[in-house]
Amino acid sequence: MNLEPDIVEVLSSPERALIVSIPVKMDNGETKVFTGYRVQHNTSRGPAKGGIRYHPGVCLDEVKSLAFWMSIKNGVVGVPFGGGKGGITCNPKETSPGELERLTRGYAASIAKFVGPDQDIPAPDVGTNAQIMGWFADEYYKIAGKCVPGVITAKPLGVGGSRGRGTATGRGAFFATLEAARTFDVPLKGTRVSIQGYGNVAQPIARYLYELGCKIVAVSDSVGGAYNPEGMHPIKLAEFKNKTRSVKAFPGSEEINTVDPITVDCDILIPAALENQITEKNADDVKARLIVEEANGPTTPEADKILYEKGVVVVPDVLANAGGVTVSYFEWVQNRMGYYWSDEEVDERLNQAMTKAFKDVYQTAKQYQIDTSFAIQPQQKDMRTAAFVTAVRKIVDAMQALGRI
Ligand code: NAD
């Protein structure tokens, strides 16, 4: 992009990084102090937007990186937001609902001055959910002295949540898959799909692809995996997992391990679990032609290069899983209008947004000829670099328009 070093310098640091200490009365009567963070990376394109993570590994560097990633994702999909992210170093699995509520309210009170519908709008991430969004909103309303539902998204439906938010990431990834299949000539009827992870984002896309005629040949979760070259029914898989807590030993399937879906024989691979799953150790064994990254950061940079050289098309996470933040944007818009859309309206707008984002990224790949340096297949494009170029260009344009650089 020939970016000036000054611009790179500005983009390398977040605009604001907040660290707060949150004293919480625990169920045993003791007071424990938790550390929370909120980082706003860049607000040139609009208020900061990004989730809140509750996890023992949360630290300032992680939150800063995730906030930068959100600037990119919001730019790729074209929602009028900058990048933000928050988190609390805690283990929600070992925290009672009462403790979680007090922790969330304490966090909301500590960062209330720095968030708001025109400043910074949080949402869920790993370890947080709609209930936590509800508590956060309520605490903010008390401080603001009024109802401001646009302060946070992915709220429960009854308090201003949007229709379609629960399945938005999977639905968005599905639309991106359709566009990728059209663009790169991957047929979908009878196509074999392998999915690593079978949670919030994986289950909807499995269902949508199955309904289109794809075969779900492999799935896994943190316990184990199931493989059946004849295909497995996504809803029965979900029911089985609900009952037994894993897809492992799904009737009629062969047992595989948690990471095997990455390398089984398939046409489309969907990593939908964790970061760093496709590495230099297994990238060469990937059989899929198309990878759709529903998880954040599932492919290491070393693996990315191997996949590119093998001619595998990767729809990168900042594009593939942007459906979540897109419907969060719709929720914010609906909250500000006080007028709510139907399932069909949300779905249609999500389809348009994801299809346009895919086409913009593909166009950028062609325009910048990103593939010329190491292309194996001349028609193939490096969609990850193109996604970053697409977003950074929008952010830089906004910074220039505001005279910030
Ligand atoms: P989830 O907890 O609902 O599901 C994660 C799934 O991965 C579970 O089935 C879990 O058992 C499985 N898993 C965990 N460790 C595994 C391992 N080692 N091997 C195989 N499977 C493993 O979480 P989710 O909300 O579906 O998120 C999954 C990924 O998608 C994360 O990277 C998340 O950051 C990303 N993402 C989620 C959203 C969203 O809206 N939920 C939006 C964007 C990105």
Boltz pocket constraint, residues with backbone or C-beta under 6 A from the ligand:
constraints:
  - pocket:
      binder: B
      contacts: [[A, 126], [A, 165], [A, 169], [A, 196], [A, 197], [A, 198], [A, 199], [A, 200], [A, 201], [A, 202], [A, 220], [A, 221], [A, 222], [A, 223], [A, 224], [A, 258], [A, 259], [A, 272], [A, 273], [A, 274], [A, 275], [A, 294], [A, 295], [A, 296], [A, 297], [A, 321], [A, 322], [A, 324]]
      max_distance: 6.0
